[in-house]
Amino acid sequence: MATFGVLVGGGPAPGINGVIGAATISAERAGASVIGMLEGFRWLMQGDTSHVAKLTTADVSRIHLRGGSILQTSRANPTRDPRHLETVVKSLEQLGVDHLITIGGDDTAFSAHRVAECAGNRIRVVHVPKTIDNDLPLPHGIPTFGFETARGRAADALRWLAEDARTSPRWYFVVMMGRQAGHLALGAAKSAGATLALIPEEFRESPLRLESVARVLEGAILKRIASGRPHGVAVVAEGLGERLDPADLEALADVERDEHGHIRLAEVPLGKVLRDQVRRSLAERGVKVAIVEKDIGYELRCAEPCAFDQDYTRDLGAGAVRSLLAGDSQVLITRQEGAIVPIPFATLMSADTGRTRVRNVDTSTESYAIAREHQVRLEAADLDDAQRLAAIAAAGNLRVEQVRERFSGICR
């Protein structure tokens, strides 16, 4: 009898339970047994095989409707030490696991790849891509599960904040989760009709200066004031924090990093830094604007999945079992045009870093151009129109020449 192991790594995302449930049901119907590993690789890499749970159809029949993960999750990283990889493989073998399904983002995908290499042909391994960041290198137009639920919930929050901003004239600077890519920030902002959204992919300078980001926000505020609407919602992708010039983050030198060496972006007060910078710049010229900074991210990760993710994750979980039973290993499970298509791990790895490639927002697409077109930003056309330019100058207590000098670098 085949024995399937299932584990979850990284941060939560809506739909995890759908994968676990569908995989369990499909495996059991194929005559296999299923063991859930609690807290990802955490206990396996310590050689502790007691933190597991036998899963049956009765245990999982309705869990696809729930948020969170019945197996919990962790960011434990077995790739840092070859001994940990070997211990993971030994632990799985002690449990009788010969087929492993990992559920997670780019870090978990890399860990699954290394575990499969270490195990050789003894354990088949497939990975199901999960992240609300939508940044795994799937084929164009195919989201990672959890993204659509997170985008919908985030868009709701932005709509409510926009109404609050209009009712009590103020601005919100909303920092949206997304470690390296701006998919969630842009997608939620576009859906909700937020005033503007700033994502890492739109900025070419490296390192990125804080002042460049602040100028875009300040320009949008002045343009709105000039049009008689002294309020708005600006969405800022948290990944901008990793792009900023270290000189601009000197005060944050002791910020925590996770097990994979990434800055814990939740510990970087990006919204506060931008709020203070913009508010100070405006106040120097006597322009008073109420700005509230807010983070959105953790509220989305364990939400109940939307209908799309409920459906999607059941296909992915069942597809993972089918692929393993068909002899596949070291592949990422995808759904393309209604079919389960395994993608080899090797094609997902960056030749430069040896790690999983990141899918960034493609700013050359028509979809991105439309998103930008519907945002409120200072544009080159504003500087070329004498009437609009004069109104913006008045809103910022600036001379016309000062507006051109201050904002020409951020206008296109």
C-alpha positions in Angstrom: 0.0 0.0 0.0 1.3 3.5 -0.9 1.6 6.0 1.9 1.1 9.7 1.1 2.6 12.4 3.3 1.1 15.9 3.2 2.7 19.0 4.7 2.3 22.7 4.5 5.1 25.3 4.6 5.3 29.1 4.7 2.5 31.5 5.5 -1.1 30.5 5.3 -3.3 31.1 2.3 -7.0 30.5 1.7 -7.5 27.0 0.2 -4.9 25.0 2.0 -7.5 22.7 3.4 -9.0 22.2 0.0 -5.7 20.7 -1.2 -5.3 18.5 1.9 -8.9 17.3 1.7 -8.9 16.5 -2.0 -5.5 14.7 -1.8 -6.7 12.6 1.1 -9.9 11.6 -0.5 -8.2 10.7 -3.8 -5.4 8.8 -2.2 -7.8 6.8 0.0 -10.0 5.9 -3.0 -6.9 4.7 -4.7 -6.2 2.3 -1.8 -3.4 4.4 -0.2 -3.1 5.8 3.3 -2.4 9.4 4.2 -0.4 11.0 6.9 -0.5 14.7 7.6 2.8 16.2 8.9 2.1 18.9 11.5 3.9 22.3 11.2 5.6 21.6 7.9 9.2 20.4 8.0 9.7 21.5 11.6 9.6 18.2 13.4 10.7 16.0 10.5 14.1 17.8 10.3 14.6 17.1 14.0 13.9 13.4 13.5 10.7 13.6 15.5 8.0 11.5 13.9 5.4 11.9 16.6 3.9 15.2 15.3 1.7 13.6 12.6 -2.0 12.8 12.1 -3.5 10.0 10.1 -6.0 11.5 7.7 -9.2 9.8 6.3 -12.1 10.9 4.1 -14.2 11.3 7.3 -11.7 13.7 8.7 -11.5 16.0 5.6 -14.9 15.7 3.8 -15.9 19.4 4.4 -12.6 21.1 5.2 -12.3 22.7 1.8 -14.8 25.3 3.0 -12.6 26.4 5.9 -9.7 28.8 6.1 -6.4 28.1 7.8 -4.7 24.7 7.8 -5.7 21.7 9.8 -2.0 20.6 9.6 -0.8 24.1 10.7 2.3 25.4 9.0 5.8 26.7 9.7 8.7 28.3 8.0 11.2 25.7 9.1 13.9 25.4 6.4 15.6 22.1 6.0 17.8 23.3 3.1 20.2 25.3 5.4 22.0 22.2 6.6 22.5 19.0 4.6 22.0 17.0 7.8 18.5 18.4 8.2 17.7 17.3 4.6 18.9 13.8 5.4 16.9 13.7 8.7 13.8 14.8 6.8 14.2 11.9 4.4 14.9 9.4 7.2 11.9 10.6 9.2 9.6 10.2 6.1 11.0 6.7 5.6 10.4 5.8 9.2 6.8 6.8 8.7 6.5 4.7 5.6 5.9 7.7 3.3 6.8 7.0 -0.3 4.8 9.8 -1.9 5.1 13.4 -0.5 2.9 16.4 -1.3 4.2 19.7 -0.2 2.0 22.8 -0.2 3.6 26.2 -0.1 5.3 29.1 -1.8 8.7 29.6 -3.4 10.7 28.7 -0.3 8.7 25.5 0.3 9.0 24.6 -3.4 12.8 24.9 -3.1 12.8 22.8 0.0 10.6 20.2 -1.7 13.1 20.2 -4.6 16.0 19.6 -2.3 14.2 16.8 -0.3 13.4 15.1 -3.6 17.0 15.2 -4.7 18.2 13.9 -1.3 15.7 11.0 -1.3 16.5 10.0 -4.9 14.0 7.5 -6.1 12.9 6.4 -2.7 10.3 9.1 -2.2 8.3 10.8 -5.0 7.7 14.5 -4.3 5.3 16.9 -5.9 4.6 20.5 -4.8 1.3 22.4 -4.9 1.9 26.2 -5.3 0.3 28.3 -2.6 0.7 32.0 -1.9 -1.5 35.1 -1.8 1.5 36.9 -3.3 0.9 35.2 -6.7 4.6 35.2 -7.3 5.5 31.6 -8.3 6.5 31.1 -11.9 3.3 29.5 -13.2 2.3 30.0 -16.8 0.8 33.4 -17.7 -2.7 34.0 -16.4 -2.7 31.1 -13.9 -2.8 32.3 -10.3 -1.4 30.6 -7.3 -4.2 29.4 -5.1 -5.3 31.8 -2.3 -4.6 34.8 -4.4 -8.1 35.4 -5.7 -9.6 35.1 -2.2 -7.0 37.5 -0.8 -7.5 39.9 -3.6 -11.3 40.0 -3.1 -11.1 40.5 0.6 -8.4 43.2 0.2 -10.5 45.0 -2.4 -13.4 45.0 0.1 -11.2 46.6 2.8 -10.0 49.2 0.3 -13.5 50.1 -0.7 -14.5 50.7 2.9 -11.3 52.7 3.6 -12.1 54.9 0.5 -15.5 55.7 1.8 -14.0 56.5 5.2 -11.5 58.8 3.5 -14.2 60.6 1.6 -16.4 60.9 4.7 -13.7 62.3 7.0 -11.4 63.9 4.5 -8.1 62.1 4.8 -5.6 59.9 3.0 -4.9 56.3 3.7 -1.5 54.8 2.9 -2.2 51.1 2.8 0.8 48.8 2.8 -0.3 45.5 1.1 1.4 42.2 1.7 3.7 40.9 -1.2 7.3 40.2 -0.4 8.8 40.7 -3.9 6.0 41.2 -6.3 3.1 43.7 -6.5 0.3 41.3 -7.8 -1.8 41.6 -4.7 -1.4 45.3 -4.2 -2.1 46.1 -7.8 -4.9 43.6 -8.2 -6.8 44.7 -5.1 -6.3 48.4 -5.9 -7.5 48.0 -9.4 -10.6 46.0 -8.3 -11.5 48.5 -5.6 -10.8 51.6 -7.7 -8.1 52.8 -5.2 -6.6 56.2 -6.0 -3.2 54.7 -6.9 -1.0 51.7 -6.3 2.8 51.6 -6.1 4.6 48.3 -6.8 8.3 47.4 -6.9 8.1 46.6 -10.6 7.4 50.1 -11.7 10.6 51.6 -10.3 13.7 51.1 -12.3 16.3 52.8 -10.1 18.3 50.5 -7.9 18.6 51.0 -5.0 15.3 52.7 -4.8 15.3 56.0 -2.9 12.6 56.7 -0.4 12.2 60.2 -1.8 11.2 58.8 -5.2 8.3 56.9 -3.7 7.3 59.8 -1.5 7.2 62.2 -4.5 4.7 60.0 -6.3 2.4 60.0 -3.3 2.8 63.8 -2.7 2.1 64.5 -6.4 -1.1 62.4 -6.3 -2.3 64.2 -3.1 -1.7 67.7 -4.7 -3.5 66.7 -7.9 -6.5 65.5 -5.9 -6.6 68.7 -3.8 -6.4 70.7 -7.0 -9.5 68.8 -8.3 -11.4 69.5 -5.1 -11.0 66.0 -3.6 -8.7 66.2 -0.6 -8.9 62.5 0.1 -7.8 59.2 -1.3 -6.4 55.7 -0.8 -2.8 54.9 -1.9 -1.8 51.2 -1.9 1.8 50.4 -1.5 3.2 46.9 -2.0 5.4 45.9 1.0 8.1 44.6 -1.4 9.1 48.2 -1.9 10.7 48.0 1.5 13.3 45.5 0.2 14.1 47.7 -2.7 14.8 50.8 -0.7 18.4 52.2 -0.3 19.8 50.9 2.9 20.8 54.5 3.7 17.0 55.2 4.0 16.5 52.3 6.4 19.5 53.0 8.7 17.1 53.5 11.7 15.7 50.0 11.0 19.1 48.2 10.9 18.0 45.7 13.6 14.9 44.6 11.7 14.2 40.8 12.1 14.8 38.3 9.3 13.0 35.0 8.9 14.6 31.5 8.5 15.1 32.1 4.8 17.1 35.3 5.4 14.3 37.6 4.2 13.6 40.8 6.0 10.4 40.4 8.1 8.5 43.1 6.2 5.9 43.2 8.9 8.7 44.7 11.1 9.5 47.5 8.5 7.1 50.4 9.2 7.0 51.3 5.5 3.6 53.0 5.8 4.7 55.1 8.7 8.0 56.1 7.0 6.2 57.2 3.9 3.5 59.0 5.9 6.0 60.9 7.9 8.1 61.8 4.8 5.1 63.1 2.8 3.4 64.8 5.7 6.7 66.6 6.6 7.2 67.7 3.0 3.7 69.2 2.7 3.8 70.8 6.2 7.0 72.7 5.3 4.9 74.6 2.8 1.9 75.0 5.0 -0.2 72.2 3.4 -2.0 70.2 6.1 -3.2 66.7 5.1 -4.5 64.0 7.4 -2.7 60.7 6.5 -3.3 57.4 8.2 -1.1 54.4 7.5 -2.5 50.9 7.6 -1.2 47.4 6.9 -3.3 44.7 5.2 -2.1 41.2 4.8 -2.4 38.9 7.8 -6.2 39.5 7.8 -6.3 37.8 4.4 -4.3 34.6 4.9 -6.8 32.5 6.8 -10.0 33.8 5.3 -12.5 31.3 4.1 -11.7 30.6 0.4 -13.9 32.0 -2.3 -15.7 29.7 -4.7 -12.8 29.9 -7.2 -10.2 28.8 -4.7 -12.5 26.1 -3.3 -12.9 24.6 -6.7 -9.2 25.2 -7.8 -7.6 23.6 -4.7 -9.7 20.5 -4.9 -8.4 20.0 -8.5 -4.8 20.6 -7.3 -5.0 18.2 -4.4 -6.5 15.4 -6.5 -4.1 16.2 -9.3 -1.1 15.9 -7.0 -2.2 12.3 -6.1 -2.9 11.4 -9.7 0.5 12.7 -10.8 2.3 10.8 -8.0 0.5 7.6 -8.8 1.4 8.1 -12.5 5.1 8.1 -11.5 5.7 11.8 -11.5 8.2 13.3 -9.1 10.0 16.6 -8.6 7.2 18.5 -10.3 4.9 21.5 -9.5 1.2 20.8 -9.9 -0.7 23.2 -12.1 -4.2 23.4 -13.7 -4.1 24.6 -17.2 -7.3 24.8 -19.3 -9.0 22.3 -17.1 -6.2 19.8 -17.2 -3.6 18.9 -14.5 -0.2 19.7 -15.9 2.9 18.8 -13.9 5.9 21.2 -14.4 9.4 19.9 -13.6 11.1 21.6 -10.7 14.2 22.2 -12.8 12.3 24.6 -15.1 11.3 26.7 -12.1 14.8 27.4 -10.8 16.8 30.6 -11.6 20.1 30.0 -13.2 21.5 32.9 -11.3 20.4 32.1 -7.8 19.7 28.3 -8.0 16.4 29.1 -6.2 12.8 29.2 -7.3 12.2 32.1 -9.8 9.9 34.9 -8.8 7.0 35.9 -11.1 6.8 39.7 -11.1 4.1 42.0 -12.4 4.6 42.5 -16.1 4.4 46.2 -16.6 4.5 45.9 -20.4 1.0 44.4 -20.6 -2.2 46.2 -21.6 -3.7 45.2 -18.3 -1.1 47.1 -16.4 -1.4 50.1 -18.7 -5.2 50.2 -18.0 -4.5 50.0 -14.2 -2.1 52.9 -14.4 -4.5 54.9 -16.7 -7.2 54.6 -14.0 -5.0 55.8 -11.2 -4.6 59.4 -10.1 -1.0 60.5 -10.4 0.8 63.6 -11.6 1.4 63.0 -15.3 3.5 64.8 -17.9 0.2 66.1 -19.4 -0.5 67.9 -16.0 2.8 69.8 -16.3 2.1 70.7 -19.9 -1.4 72.1 -19.2 -1.1 75.7 -17.9 -4.5 75.6 -16.1 -3.9 72.3 -14.4 -0.4 73.2 -13.5 -1.4 76.4 -11.9 -4.1 74.6 -9.8 -1.6 72.0 -8.6 1.0 74.8 -7.8 -1.7 76.5 -5.7 -2.6 73.3 -3.9 1.0 72.8 -2.9 1.9 76.4 -2.1 4.5 76.2 -4.9 5.4 78.3 -7.8 4.8 76.8 -11.2 8.5 76.4 -11.8 8.9 74.6 -8.5 6.2 72.1 -9.4 8.0 71.3 -12.7 11.4 71.0 -10.9 10.0 68.9 -8.0 7.8 66.5 -10.0 9.1 66.2 -13.5 11.2 63.2 -12.6 8.2 61.1 -11.6 5.9 62.1 -14.5 5.6 60.2 -17.7 
